[in-house]
Amino acid sequence: MVPISPAWREYYMELEPDRRRMLLEKNLREEEEDGAGECRRRLFSLRYLEEGKTEPSVDRYLWACVNFVQVYSATRLFKKGGRKEVEQFLEKSGYREAMTLGEAGQTALYWEIRNAAKRYFKTCMGTEYRRSLFGLLSPNGSDQKRQMCQDVWRMTLGLEGRLDMAAELQLWTKAVHDEFVLTDPRALERLEEMSRSMERR
C-alpha cells in the first residue's frame, strides 16, 4: 500500500459526506500528488452522488456493507443472483476501476472501504438500526458484538466463499477486517472464533 499523508488520513477518518467533500477538495489543492487524486474524486462521486445531483445524498459503500450480509443469507441456494448483485456493485462503485490503477488506486479504494466500514460499525452501535434492519431486539454488550462479528464474517469471508469470489473481494475483505479489529480489543479473536464456527456448519 502507498503511504498516505496525515491530511489524507484525516479525510478517511471523517464520516460525514459533506465534510469529506470539503477535505477532498482541500487536499487535492494543497497536498502533493501521490497518484491517487483523481481516483479519490471518482470514488467519492460514485459513492455519494446520484445522477444529475451535486450534493451527497446516498452512500453506496455503506449500503454494500448492509446488503452483502443479506446477499450472503439469500444465496444459500440461488448463487447466480447474488453474484450478479455483487458484480454490479464492483462495477458501479468504481471498485474495479480503482483496482486497475495500480498501487495508488488500490490504496485509495482500500481506505474508502475502511471509511465505509467505520461508518457501518458506528451505525451498528445504535439500537434502532439493528431493530429495523435485522428484525432483532436491541442487542447490547456481548450480544451486540457477537452479531456485528457475524455480520462482518458474512459480508466478507462468508460471501466470498459462497459466491467463489475470493480474488475479486480480497481487498474488500482486508479493508473491512482491518477496520473491524479496531472496534474492540477482542475483535480479532472474535472474528477467528466466528470463522471456525461458521466453517463447521
BAVONU-200243 format. One record per residue: residue in three letters; z, y, x of N, C-alpha, C in turn. Coordinates in pm, whole numbers, plus 32768, in hexadecimal, padded with zeros to 4 digits. Layout:
REM BAVONU-200243
ALAZYXZYXZYX/...
REM end
This chain:
REM BAVONU-200243
MET80007F8880538000800080008000807E8057/VAL7FB580E0802A7FB48161806E803781A98052/PRO807A81DF80B880F6822A809E80D982A48046/ILE813A82C87FF28129833F7F9F818E83A97FCA/SER816784257FB981BC84957FE3822D84A97F80/PRO829484F47FA6830285127F4882D085547EC7/ALA826B85A97ED2823585EC7E5A81F685877DFB/TRP81AB85287E32817184C17DDB81DB84627DA7/ARG8243844B7DF682B183F87DC682F484397D4C/GLU830384BE7D53833C85067CE082E384F67C65/TYR826184FC7C7A820184EA7C0C821484627BC9/TYR822683FA7C1A823383747BE282BE83587BA9/MET831E83A87BCD83A483997B9283AD83DD7B09/GLU835984417AF3835C848E7A758323843B7A02/LEU8366843C7990833B83EA791E82F4843978B1/GLU830A84BA78A882CE850A783D823E852E7860/PRO81DD850B7809815085247828812E85B67847/ASP8164861477FC814486A17814817586CE789D/ARG81EE86A778BF822486C9794281D6868279B0/ARG81AB86087998815D85BE79FB80D786047A13/ARG8099863779AA8019867C79BD802A86F87A13/MET8095874279FD80B087B67A4F80C0878F7AE3/LEU810C87257AFB812186F77B85809E86C47BC2/LEU804E86807B707FCD864C7BA07F7586BE7BD2/GLU7F6587257B7E7F0F87947BA47F4687DF7C1D/LYS7FC987F07C21800988337C937FF187E67D14/ASN800787627D0F7FF7870F7D867F6787077DB3/LEU7F0A87037D547E7D86FF7D7A7E53877F7DC2/ARG7E9387EE7D9F7E76886D7DE37EBB88777E6A/GLU7F3688497E727F8B88697EE57F9D87F87F4A/GLU7F8F877C7F207FA7870B7F7B7F2986E77FC9/GLU7F3D86B580407ECD868880927E8A8611804C/GLU7E06861380497DBC85A880077DD58522804C/ASP7DFF84C07FFC7E1C843B80347DB983D28004/GLY7D4D83FF7FC57CE683A27F987CF783727F09/ALA7D6683987EC87D8183667E417D8683D67DD8/GLY7D6784507E017D7584C27DA67D2684B37D24/GLU7CA5849B7D307C5384917CB87C7484147C67/CYS7C9F83AB7CAB7CC983317C657D44834F7C10/ARG7DA2839C7C467E1A83C07BF97DF484107B7C/ARG7D9784707B8D7D6B84C07B1B7D2B84677AB0/ARG7CD9840B7ADD7C9483AF7A817CF983557A38/LEU7D58831D7A817DBC82C77A437E0F831479DD/PHE7E31839079FE7E7E83E2799F7E2F83F4791E/SER7DB08419792D7D5C843278B87D4E83B47862/LEU7D32834378A17D2082C878557DA282967818/ARG7E1182B878567E93828C78217EBE82DE77A8/TYR7EAF836177AE7EEF83B9774B7E92840076E9/LEU7E14841377097DBF846B76B87D65841C765A/GLU7D63844675DD7D05840E757D7C83845A7588/GLU7C16841975657B92845675727B8B84DA7524/GLY7B5A854075667B4B85C375277BC886187527/LYS7C3785E5755C7CB38631755E7CDA865275EE/THR7D2186C175FC7D4886EE76827DDD86DF769B/GLU7E2A86C676327EBB86B676407EE08622763B/PRO7F3E85F876907F6B856C768B7FA385487601/SER7F7184DA75C87F9F84B375427FB6841D7535/VAL7F9483D0759B7FA9833F75997FE183177621/ASP80078299762E8029826276B17FFA81D176B2/ARG7F8081BE76DF7F44813976DB7F8880D67739/TYR7FC2810777A5800780AD7801808D807F77C7/LEU80D380DA7787814F80B37743812F804F76D4/TRP80C6806A7689809E800F761E807B7F857656/ALA803D7F8076CC801C7EFF7709809B7EB07726/CYS81047EF4775481837EAF776D81B47E6A76EE/VAL81B17EB3768081DD7E7D7600817D7E1075CF/ASN80FD7E2E75D680997DD4759D808C7D5175EB/PHE809A7D56766F808B7CDC76BE80F77C75769A/VAL816E7CA5767581D77C49764781A77C0075CA/GLN816B7C4C756E813B7C1274F280C17BB87509/VAL80697BE275657FF37B8F7584801F7B0775BA/TYR80837B08761180B67A89764680E37A2E75D4/SER81307A66757881667A15750A80F979E474AD/ALA80907A33749C80277A11743B7FBD79B57474/THR7FBE799E74F77F50795175337F7678C27558/ARG7FDD7890751A8001780475367F8D77A77513/LEU7F4877C674A67ED87772747C7E5277B8748C/PHE7E4F783C747B7DD17886747A7DC878E174F4/LYS7DA578A675647DA478EE75E37D2D794D75F0/LYS7CBE792C75B27C45797B75C37C5A7A0A7593/GLY7C997A1A751E7CB17AA074E87D117AF0753E/GLY7D787AAD75737DD87AF175C97D987B1E764B/ARG7D457AC876837D017AED77007CA57B6576EA/LYS7C617B6676797C077BD6765A7C567C58764E/GLU7CCB7C5276117D1E7CC976017D4D7CFE7688/VAL7D777CA676DF7DA37CD077647D2D7D0777B3/GLU7CBA7CC577AA7C417CF477EF7C1D7D8277C3/GLN7C2B7D9E77427C0B7E23770F7C677E8C774B/PHE7CE87E6A77587D447EC977977D1B7EE17828/LEU7CFF7E7878737CDB7E8678FF7C607EDF7911/GLU7C047ED678B37B897F2578BA7BA07FB5788F/LYS7BDF7FC9781C7BEB804F77E27C5880A47822/SER7CB6806778677D2580B178A27D0780E6792E/GLY7C9780BF79677C7780E479EF7CAD80827A56/TYR7CED80177A287D287FB37A827CBD7F787ADE/ARG7C537F457AA17BE97F067AF27BA57F6C7B4D/GLU7B907FE27B187B51804C7B667BA4806C7BE2/ALA7C26807D7BCF7C7F809E7C3F7C81802D7CA7/MET7C7A7FB27C797C7F7F407CD47C067F3D7D32/THR7B977F7D7D0A7B1F7F7E7D5E7B247FEE7DC6/LEU7B8980447DC17B8E80B97E187BE080A27E96/GLY7BF780277EB87C3E80087F337CD380217F28/GLU7D12802C7F9B7DA480367FA07DD880B37F5A/ALA7D9081237F677DBE819F7F277DBD81927E8F/GLY7D53815B7E577D4B81487DC77DB280E57D94/GLN7DC6807A7DDE7E2880157DB77EB6804B7DBE/THR7ED180A27E207F5580E07E297F6D813B7DB1/ALA7F09818B7D8E7F1781E47D197F2F81927C9B/LEU7EE781257C8B7EF780CF7C167F80808E7C14/TYR7FAB805B7C86802F801C7C91809D807B7C61/TRP809A80F77C92810381567C6D80F781837BDB/GLU807D81867BA6806B81A97B1980A8813B7AC0/ILE809380BF7AE680CE80507A9A816680557AA4/ARG819A80707B1B822B807A7B2B826380E97AD3/ASN821C81587AC9824981C57A74824F819979E2/ALA81E9815179B581E78120792B825880BC7914/ALA826F8064797682DC800279698362804A7964/LYS837280B079B483EE80FE79B48406813C7929/ARG839C817178EE83A881AB786883C9813F7801/TYR838B80CB781083A6805B77B68438803077BF/PHE846C8021783984F67FF478498559805B7813/LYS853880D97824858F814277EC859181387753/THR851C8121771A851281127688855D80977658/CYS8559802C76A6859D7FB0768086347FC07676/MET866A802276B886FA803876B487268070762C/GLY86C780A575DF86EA80D9755B86ED806C74F2/THR8747807674948757800D742E86E8801073C7/GLU86B5808373A28650808B733985CE80497363/TYR85A9805573E2852D801A7413852F7F837401/ARG85977F43742B859F7EB2742185A17E847390/ARG85EA7ECD733C85F27EA472B1856A7EAF726E/SER85227F1E728784A77F36723E84337EE37274/LEU842A7ED072F983B77E89733083C87DF37336/PHE84407DC5734984527D36735C849F7CF472EB/GLY84CA7D447289850F7D0A721785957CCD7239/LEU85D47D0072A086547CCA72CB86C57D2972A8/LEU873C7CF272A287B07D48729B87BA7D94731D/SER87F97E06731888037E57739088537E0E73FA/PRO88127DE27466885E7D9D74CD88A87DFF7524/ASN890E7DD2756489527E2675C589857DCE7636/GLY89A67E0D76A489DC7DC3771589817D557745/SER89BA7CDD7756896F7C6F779188FC7C407737/ASP890E7C4976B288A27C21765788277C78766C/GLN88407CFA767987D17D57768C878A7D3D7711/LYS87D87D267779879D7D0D77FD874E7C8A77FD/ARG87827C2677B8873A7BA777B186B67BB77766/GLN86B97C0176F5863F7C1576A785D87C6376F7/MET86057CCA773E85A97D19778E856C7CC477FD/CYS85BC7C6F783B858A7C1778A485227BB5786B/GLN853D7B8277F484DE7B2777B5845A7B6E7798/ASP84637BEB776983EA7C397750839A7C4E77D1/VAL83E07C6E783D839E7C8278BE83567C0278E8/TRP83987B9078DC83587B12790182DC7AF978AB/ARG82E87B12782982777AF977CF82007B5477ED/MET82197BD3780B81AA7C317821816E7C2478AD/THR81AC7BD2790381787BC3798C81597B3179AB/LEU81B97AE979DF81A17A5E7A0881777A057994/GLY81B77A167922819379C478AE810679DE7881/LEU80E17A5D7876805C7A8378477FF07A5778A9/GLU80057A71792A7F9C7A4D798A7F8B79B67993/GLY7FF9796C79827FEF78DB79847FAB78A47908/ARG7FD178D778957F9A78A578177F0578C4780A/LEU7EDB7939783D7E4E796178307DFD794378AD/ASP7E3B790479107DF878E6798F7DBD796679CB/MET7E1379CE79D67DE67A507A097E407A817A7B/ALA7E727A247ACC7ECC7A4B7B387E8A7AAC7B99/ALA7E0B7A957BBA7DC67AED7C197DB57B787BDF/GLU7D8B7B817B617D737C027B227DF47C527B0F/LEU7E617C0D7AF07EDE7C517ACE7F437C567B41/GLN7F1A7C2F7BB87F767C2B7C297FB97CB27C42/LEU7F6C7D1F7C427FA57DA27C5C7FFE7DCF7BE8/TRP7FD57DB27B6E80267DD07AF980AF7D8C7B05/THR80AE7D0B7B24812A7CBE7B2E81837CF57B9D/LYS814A7D117C10819A7D467C7F81DA7DCB7C5B/ALA818C7E267C1F81C07EAB7BFD82307EA27B95/VAL821D7E537B2D82837E457AC583017E077AFF/HIS82F37DA17B5083687D5F7B8E83B17DBE7BEC/ASP83657E0A7C3D83A57E657C9B83F67ED17C52/GLU83C67EFA7BDE84127F5D7B9184877F1B7B49/PHE84737EA37B1984DD7E5D7AD085577E447B26/VAL85437E227BA585B67E017BFA86107E7B7C12/LEU85E07EF27BF186337F6A7C00868B7F847B86/THR86787F387B1B86C17F537AA087507F1E7AA2/ASP876B7EBE7AFB87EE7E7D7AFA87FF7E327B7E/PRO88767E327BB9888B7DEA7C3888677D567C30/ARG88717D1B7BB888537C8C7BA987C87C737B6F/ALA87757CDC7B6986F37CCE7B26869B7C647B68/LEU86947C637BEC86407C007C3086747B737C17/GLU86F67B627C1F87327ADF7C0487157AB47B74/ARG87217B117B1687047AF27A8986737AC67A79/LEU86197B0D7ABB858B7AED7AAE856B7A647AE9/GLU85A87A437B58859379BF7B9485C979517B39/GLU863E79697AFE867779087AA0861E78FA7A25/MET85EB796A79F385937968797F8514791B799E/SER84DB792F7A14846178E87A3B847878517A3B/ARG84E578277A75850577967A788516776079EC/SER855C77AD799885767782790E84F6777878BC/MET84A077DF78C5842677E2787483C0777A78A5/GLU83BC77637928835C7703795C837F76737937/ARG83FC765A7916842575D278EB83FC75B6785B/ARG83D9761D781083B976077782833175C9776F/
REM end
